[in-house]
Amino acid sequence: MPSSRVGWREADLTRLWVELSLENLPLARAELAGALGALGAEGPTGASDPRSEGLVALGDLPEGWGEALAGRLALARRCLREIPARAPSDLLEAFRAAGRAGGSAAFRPVRGPRSVVRNGSLLGFARAFTEGGGTIDLQHPTRRFWFLPSEPTGWAGFEEVGAVDRRSFDARRMPRLPFQRPVSLPPRLGRVAANLARVRPGDRVVDPFVGTGALLLEAALLGGRVTGVDRDPEMVRGALRNFAHLSLPADAFAVTDAAEARPAEGGGLWDAVLTDPPYGRASGSGGEAPADLVRRVLPRWADLVRPGGVVVTVVPGGEDALGPEWVRSVGVADRVHRSLTREFRVYQRRTEVAASAPGT
């Protein structure tokens, strides 16, 4: 985890930007806010830059935050450090200095073609880098620089400080895991839910409808201590197979009705409930109406969440299953196909209501 902003000198800070993906920009922004909160940067994210939809300014943050964010986010492309410049000559000198450090670089416009930049000004920046002693490598550069049209310099320059590893999510897609079900949440959206829950290393996270384990896999990859519950023994065995396939630990998995499960004595309260309940279409609910099942189970686990913890659900809409002491702080829809939309919801306690002790 990057260092807190407290105690940092202004010279230690860098103006950080994030380029979000555009398939669901409201959900991407909600995920970014959750990831920032998990890393200790409370407060709203900046507005999208009018020059490029999805480019968001985060303000001045210490070195290391861009890499840490890129390692958490799913609905994003990269994190960028703004290169300070008041005139084109400032950018030219910055790239000469970068070239003097050696290595290779690629120069591209934000959301531009994945090829060498043909604009004369940007070619000039690339030449400045080679004049300093660096080389151009578009395939495997050691540094990547990105640009947007901007006044008064003509261009705003950024250096990539962290890229989202989209291939790692693809490697965890259901067809690549030993236990498979067609309705399992894709790993990128599982990571979104884990970021909405602000999972930190060591956090205790429970999923009372564990299914294939898709949500808890992402929480575990963020360092969470995870527990799964499901009434279907095949699901529990399969989720454990998926955990073993990825060499991930789990605190506990239990085969039982989630409304009747009793956490281990002395285990403490949960930091987050993170769940994708059965919708009653391709996923079973034991003959019980899905909405009734969620209303029966979710409040019980919500009562075991510590003050300041959250409940995150992925549901196909409908009424809130929690009581008036919980407020929905996030509700963002994501269309699955024409007949189904799922909604990512985050609940927080409206007041400092004491959580129940485990076993009560």
Sequence and secondary structure as in RCSB ss.txt:
>XXXX:A:sequence
MPSSRVGWREADLTRLWVELSLENLPLARAELAGALGALGAEGPTGASDPRSEGLVALGDLPEGWGEALAGRLAL
ARRCLREIPARAPSDLLEAFRAAGRAGGSAAFRPVRGPRSVVRNGSLLGFARAFTEGGGTIDLQHPTRRFWFLPS
EPTGWAGFEEVGAVDRRSFDARRMPRLPFQRPVSLPPRLGRVAANLARVRPGDRVVDPFVGTGALLLEAALLGGR
VTGVDRDPEMVRGALRNFAHLSLPADAFAVTDAAEARPAEGGGLWDAVLTDPPYGRASGSGGEAPADLVRRVLPR
WADLVRPGGVVVTVVPGGEDALGPEWVRSVGVADRVHRSLTREFRVYQRRTEVAASAPGT
>XXXX:A:secstr
    STT  GGGEEEEEEEE STTHHHHHHHHHHHHHHHT  S    B TTSTTEEEEEEEETTHHHHHHHH SS
EEEEEEE   SSHHHHHHHHHHHHHT  EEEEEETT  SS    HHHHHHHHHHHHHT EE SSS SEEEEEEEE
TTTEEEEEEEEEE  HHHHHHTSGGGSSS  TT   HHHHHHHHHHTT  TT EEEETT TT HHHHHHHHTT E
EEEEES HHHHHHHHHHHHHTT   SEEEES TTT    TT   EEEEEE    SSSS  TTS HHHHHHHHHHH
HHTTEEEEEEEEEEESS S  S TTEEEEEEEEEEEETTEEEEEEEEEESS      TT 
